[in-house]
Amino acid sequence: MWYQTAVTEKCGIQYPIIQAGMAGSTTPALVAAVSEMGALGTIGAGYMTPEQLDKEIQEVKRLTSQPFAVNLFVPESYDYRDEAVNAMNRHLKPYRDALSLDTPKPGAHDKATFVRLIDVVIEHQVPVCSFTFGIPSATEMSRLQSNGVTVIGSATTVAEAQALEQAGIDMIVAQGSEAGGHRAAFQQNGLESLVGTMALVPQMADNVDVPVIAAGGIMDGRGWLASHVLGAAGIQLDTAFLTSQESGAKPVHREAILNSVETDTVVTDVLSGKAARGLQNTIIDDLEGIKHQVLPYPIQNDLTKQIRATAAKNGQAAWTHVWSGQGTRLSRDTDVKNLIDKLITEAQLQVDRFNL
Ligand SMILES: Cc1cc2nc3c(=O)[nH]c(=O)nc-3n(C[C@H](O)[C@H](O)[C@H](O)COP(=O)(O)O)c2cc1C
């Protein structure tokens, strides 16, 4: 069958469809439902502690015996001054006062946590581990691979993909600029390397030997088949899964995506310190006005995250992050089974239509 590719083979799955590891918005029910459908569910563990990841994996394993993945953030170096933190906290004070929040301190972000997260992946024999924001070190890569874990990297340019390939990665997600949330962009600023999926996928497929997985703006079977024709061995979707009933996205986030159009998103680094695509709103507009004061990732993220989480809980779309790709009009209010069934039917329709 046309959909049997290196991705289905290496991941031990039926369809080369990956639910992206959306940190903060995956649930064991979502991951298991995706994997039960023969696709690959992913635990978005980027912000988890090793203890949380351990629990999450146990819960997923209770719900499914099918393969699934864990997604982690490669730690980055950063630098900041306390005065800059104080200035940003002064600016954010009216939000905190309105939401009855204390002033947070920047987190520790020690590399040891990342290493322990990898230990948990290995201990539980999770078959696939994907990474974003950089390249896992040679030690981490070989620890995972020698324990039978397939390692997936994420890239926004051909040069990033080649660096991942040289480091020995098994497969690469090509993240086009349509993609929602944060993209990998580890060699240049993600505000600048905005290459769309249609241009990125064939250029990456031509220039690396490992399988390429297309991501960014893929919402239905047409997008899947188009990616396949462009040379991708699989697809990774996030916005499409965010509005599924099993997703952990807050109702305000799901509703905002379901009611938005393709021109409603912007790429901004003011909420977290790292470029991400989401629906434009009041807090983005406000912080864009003091852009020069924004701290680097992950410190800016530490300073705004309580505000965004509380606002989301309160149903205030104006003050939270509403990460979303550009394919918003194609989003569906449905469950995972129906979404994946539709993806397969729609893609097959195109295969038959074009006699592929
Ligand atoms: C809410 C949200 C959270 C995301 N979180 C992660 C993450 O934790 N790790 C990751 O590698 N990618 C993350 N992404 C990016 C996806 O991997 C993927 O590149 C992108 O969503 C694909 O585009 P689409 O949103 O148009 O499907 C996130 C995207 C969204 C919308």
The ligand as an ORCA input file, in Angstrom:
! r2SCAN-3c Opt
* xyz 0 1
  C      -0.318     23.676     20.848
  C       0.935     23.199     20.185
  C       1.937     22.663     20.961
  C       3.101     22.173     20.369
  N       4.037     21.606     21.174
  C       5.091     20.987     20.608
  C       6.001     20.250     21.421
  O       5.851     20.171     22.650
  N       7.038     19.629     20.805
  C       7.222     19.678     19.438
  O       8.177     19.080     18.934
  N       6.392     20.395     18.658
  C       5.328     21.034     19.205
  N       4.449     21.717     18.389
  C       4.722     21.807     16.939
  C       4.376     20.515     16.186
  O       5.396     19.560     16.391
  C       4.264     20.646     14.658
  O       5.456     21.113     14.108
  C       3.197     21.554     14.182
  O       2.172     21.673     15.067
  C       2.660     21.088     12.857
  O       1.815     22.042     12.305
  P       0.230     22.077     12.516
  O       0.016     22.687     13.847
  O      -0.218     22.943     11.402
  O      -0.258     20.669     12.446
  C       3.286     22.257     18.958
  C       2.272     22.819     18.177
  C       1.096     23.285     18.770
  C       0.021     23.854     17.880
*
